[in-house]
Amino acid sequence: MGSLFRSETMCLAQLFLQSGTAYECLSALGEKGLVQFRDLNQNVSSFQRKFVGEVKRCEELERILAYLVQEINRADIPLPEGETSPPAPPLKQVLEMQEQLQKLEVELREVTKNKEKLRKNLLELIEYTHMLRVTKTFVKRNVEFEPTYEEFPPLENESLLDYSCMQRLGAKLGFVSGLINQGRVEAFEKMLWRVCKGYTIVTYAELDEPLEDPETGEVIKWYVFLISFWGEQIGHKVKKICDCYHCHVYPYPNTAEERKEIQEGLNTRIQDLYTVLHKTEDYLRQVLCKAAESVYSHVIQVKKMKAIYHMLNMCSFDVTNKCLIAEVWCPEADLHELRRALEEGSRESGATIPSFMNTIPTKETPPTLIRTNKFTEGFQNIVDAYGVGSYREVNPALFTIITFPFLFAVMFGDFGHGFVMFLFALLLVLNENHPRLNQSQEIMRMFFNGRYILLLMGLFSVYTGLIYNDCFSKSVNLFGSGWSVSAMYSSSHTPAEQKKMGLWNDSVVRHNRVLQLDPSIPGVFQGPYPLGIDPIWNLATNRLTFLNSFKMKMSVILGIIHMTFGVILGIFNHLHFRKKFNIYLVSVPELLFMLCIFGYLIFMIVYKWLVYSAETSRVAPSILIEFINMFLFPASETNGLYSGQEHVQRLLLAVTALSVPVLFLGKPLFLLWLHNGRSCFGVSRSGYTLVRKDSEEEVSLLGSQDIEEGNNQIEDGYREMMCEEFNFGEILMTQVIHSIEYCLGCISNTASYLRLWALSLAHAQLSDVLWTMLVRVGLRVDTTYGVLLLLPVIALFAVLTIFILLIMEGLSAFLHAIRLHWVEFQNKFYVGAGTKFVPFSFRLLSSKFSDDVA
């Protein structure tokens, strides 16, 4: 509890690392995750630091490993992820590992390049065979003519005469054939017509099956075309147009014998390419499988090595350049582990002179370290989202573990909904070691990380649901109602007595739709329900009025207690930081202001609950009127809640009025009085200061606080005279702003807690609407179709309950509970201006292959 109540005590340590053992020492420190390094080379560029060459080497290895992982994933080879993390590689193995990876990369790139060439050639040959098969149907060779032209099927005999004429004139008919993308056919044909002015004949045919593009690897639909043209100039234009539209052009055979010979040669080459490509893929897969066995350990080792060199770049060298000096923040409880890690690193490197450390005093504010486990981590993240706590101030997460799920449950109070949420969270908790949950999508991972928050929220919602007696908008009669209806209906009394007492008779029962139970009549109210709200209120017409009154008062009571507890926690901060004057001049006036007004309001609520019964309820005064009269001082006397109420209220108002000027002026005047007594303080301090840096009040308090033990033994080099300008106006303005914010905040924050009542009402009403519009409709149908209709109705009711009431309403209550903690509770004592302790730990490095590929 001590470590969660307040952050760990930190110290600044100086590490002296021998040049030959620095790498091994930091490797041991990274495995333990004990220290946070300070950058001693902030004024040095990243490219001018000592170990920039080693960092570049690690980046080159990361590039090679990313390429290997990419190729392994492309080959659908499973990547093994070990449960244990390998240590950082020794310096002797780094060059060997780099050489192996570089050789493997060169080999893979060469094999992959050859494979791609073979694959491209294979696809081109397949396209060529398809082109020959399709164009065979375009043209039939006429053996009577010369092989410089062909006969098209649609041409008649008179067209053949034209060919003969062209032959006699010495003209030659040319052909261009190939494949074109389906989406470019229309534009291609238009371009040919416009450029060649109609001196071409184009024939198309769509391939039956899509083929893979040799250039891009995309599977698309292709068209086979055959273009016949006359003249060499038009032929050059046709070829240029084909190149512009990325057509795959292949030689067109002149004779049937040549076509047959080309077809046979293509079939033989395709079979040979299939064989060579299969062997190449087998060899490539063997190389990748062998690389996949060690790629995980190499990835982790390179990441660790790079992290070590990044930390070494933050160290500085001594004058001899033989020793590295590092400054680290370390928890005092882990100093012995730090020394042991340095000894292990020195022993592994075989150095004769071990590395060592010593603590140094400092006035800088240390980082904040709060140790958490898997249960408390979620609640600590809620607090850290508001702001990391200042060093050694009270941590709200300890109390948030209880108050956060409880305030959520007040707004989400339903036994059934809470039990469903509890079961879902319990399922996540029981299967928290399942690997699929740790690697799930972002939304599911959020639920998984907050599984213990959901567990407590569901458990507390079950409790508040029992208090509200609300289960899916219906009440549950567990112990029997404390109200008796039969006592209101008595035939033994005379009609006059029945009328006087307000009892029921046959006429009243028949002619009145609404009947009223009078608790003042003996036997009607037999006692309170043992747990929560009596189930008979679920049948009452004034149920909403009763629950609103109860929940509104309960919200005010919970809110005032919550805020008062926050002010009390501020006292622990003042005691720890040795600012006792803040207790008397800030915390006590704040408590008096809060309790004399709003604490008295709680007193009136509880007093009225305890004193007034059903018989005297009609003469009970209104709390709201009495609370308003407390400030208005009415001329006429009122009955009041108790005797002497007026004197008590005036006393409370007097105390409130006196606490306000003390809250506004007490602290600034006290600091001014201290400053006038000491214009300059010569105070030496060991370690860090316990007040915030550059604080005006620190200057005044240096002379008033006790000097820490051991100050007289501090070296003269650490002694300094603190003499700064004291700005009374700034201190006064800061305190006035804080006081105004607190006084107004007490009113607005108290009203803000009414959201507990509002969201509880909204959740109950929405749940009742779902029940009325779905389940009640299904239950009212007759028995013939009722069962068939009830199944889909219940399924729809379950879906809407999960998505609307559990997820949407749950998220709304979750956000409002966060706001109540951040704004209303934590601003009473929590500053949240610290920096988080980020240790040099290898556990923080990602071990996912997806990160490496990216």
ZISUL-V806312 format. One record per backbone hydrogen bond with DSSP energy under -0.5 kcal/mol. NH is the residue of the N-H (numbers start at 1). CO is the residue of the C=O. Records with the same first field share a line. If there is no record, write none. Layout:
NH->CO + CO
This chain:
5->1
6->2
7->393
8->369
11->330
12->360
13->11 + 328
14->358
15->13 + 326
16->356
17->15 + 324
19->322
21->18
22->18
25->21
26->22
27->23
28->24
29->25
30->26
31->27
32->28
33->29
34->29
36->329
38->327
40->38 + 314
44->41
48->45
49->46
52->49
55->51
56->52
57->53
58->54
59->55
60->56
61->57
62->58
63->59
64->60
65->61
66->62
67->63
68->64
69->65
70->66
71->67
72->68
73->69
74->70
75->71
76->73
77->72
78->76
80->78
82->80
86->84
93->90
94->90 + 91
95->91
96->92
97->93
98->94
99->95
100->96
101->97
102->98
103->99
104->100
105->101
106->102
107->103
108->104
109->105
110->106
111->107
112->108
113->109
114->110
115->111
116->112
117->113
118->114
119->115
120->116
121->117
122->118
123->119
124->120
125->121
126->122
127->123
128->124
129->125
130->126
131->127
132->128
133->129
134->130
135->131
136->132
137->134
138->135
139->135
140->151
143->141
145->142
149->146
151->140
153->138
155->152
159->156
160->156
161->157
162->158
163->159
164->160
165->161
166->162
167->163
168->164
169->165
170->167
171->166
173->148
174->172 + 229
176->227
177->250
178->225
179->248
180->223
182->221
184->181
185->182
188->184
189->185
190->186
191->187
192->188
193->189
194->190
195->191
196->192
197->193
198->193
199->196
201->228
203->226
205->224
207->222
211->220
213->218
217->213
220->211 + 218
223->180
224->205
225->178
226->203
227->176
228->201 + 226
229->174
230->199
231->172
235->231
236->232
237->233
238->234
239->235
240->236
241->237
242->238
243->239
244->240
245->241
246->243
247->242
248->179
249->247
250->177
253->251
259->255
260->256
261->257
262->258
263->259
264->260
265->261
266->262
267->263
268->264
269->265
270->266
271->267
272->268
273->269
274->270
275->271
276->272
277->273
278->274
279->275
280->276
281->277
282->278
283->279
284->280
285->281
286->282
287->283
288->284
289->285
290->286
291->287
292->288
293->289
294->290 + 291
295->291
296->292
298->294
299->295
300->296
301->297
302->298
303->299
304->300
305->301
306->302
307->303
308->304
309->305
310->306
311->307
312->308
313->309
314->311
315->312
316->325
318->323
321->318
324->17
325->316
326->15
328->13
329->36
330->11
331->34
332->9
334->331
335->332
338->334
339->335
340->336
341->337
342->338
343->339
344->340
345->341
346->342
347->343
348->344
349->345
350->346
351->346
354->352
356->16
358->14
360->12
368->835
369->367
377->373
380->376
381->377
382->378
383->379
384->380
385->381
386->382 + 383
387->383
393->390
395->5
396->394
398->395
399->396
400->396
401->397
402->399
403->399
404->400
405->400
406->402
407->403
408->404
409->405
410->406
411->407
412->408
414->412 + 461
415->470
418->414
419->415
420->416
421->417
422->418
423->419
424->420
425->421
426->422
427->423
428->424
429->425
430->426
431->427
432->429
434->431
437->434
438->434
439->435
440->437
445->441
446->442
447->443
448->444
449->445
450->446
451->448
454->450
455->451
456->452
457->453
458->454
459->455
460->456
461->457
462->458
463->459
464->460
465->461
466->462
467->463
468->464
469->465
470->465
471->474
474->471
478->476
484->524
488->485
489->486
490->488 + 504
498->494
499->495
500->496
501->497
502->498
503->498
504->488
509->505
510->506
511->507
512->508
519->517
521->518
524->521
525->521
526->482 + 524
527->482
533->467
537->534
538->535
539->536
540->536
543->540
546->542
547->543
548->544
549->545
550->546
551->547
552->548
553->549
554->550
555->551
556->552
557->553
558->554
559->555
560->556
561->557
562->558
563->559
564->560
565->561
566->562
567->563
568->564
569->565
570->566
571->567 + 568
572->568
573->569
574->570
575->571
576->572
577->573
578->575
579->574
582->579
583->579 + 580
584->580
585->581
586->582
587->582
588->583
590->586
591->587
592->588
593->589
594->590
595->591
596->592
597->593
598->594
599->594
600->595
601->597
602->598
603->599
604->600
605->601
606->602
607->603
608->604
609->605
610->606
611->607
612->608
617->614
619->616
620->617
626->622
627->623
628->624
629->625
630->626
631->628
632->628
633->629
645->642
648->644
649->645
650->646
651->647
652->648
653->649
654->650
655->651
656->652
657->653
658->654
659->655
660->656
661->657
662->658
663->659
664->660
665->661
666->661 + 662
669->665
670->666
671->667
672->668
673->669
674->670
675->671
676->672
677->673
678->674 + 675
681->722
683->681
695->692
699->695 + 696
700->696
701->697
702->698
705->701
711->708
713->710
714->711
718->715
719->716
722->681 + 720
723->721
727->725
728->726
731->727
732->728
733->729
734->730
735->731
736->732
737->733
738->734
739->735
740->736
741->737
742->738
743->739
744->740
745->741
746->742
747->743
748->744
749->745
750->746
751->747
752->748
753->749
754->751
755->752
756->753
758->754
759->755
760->756
761->757
762->758
763->759
764->760
765->761
766->762
767->763
768->764
769->765
770->766
771->767
772->768
773->769
774->770
775->770
776->771
778->774
779->775
780->776
781->777 + 778
786->782
787->783
789->785
790->786
791->787
792->788
793->789
794->790
795->791
796->792
797->793
798->794
799->795
800->796
801->797
802->798
803->799
804->800
805->800
806->801
807->802
808->803
809->804
811->807
812->808
813->809
814->810
815->811
816->812
817->813
818->814
819->815
820->816
821->817
822->818
823->819
824->819
825->820
826->821
828->825
829->826
830->826
831->829
834->388
837->368
838->836
839->837
840->35
841->839
842->30
844->841
845->842
852->848
853->849
854->850
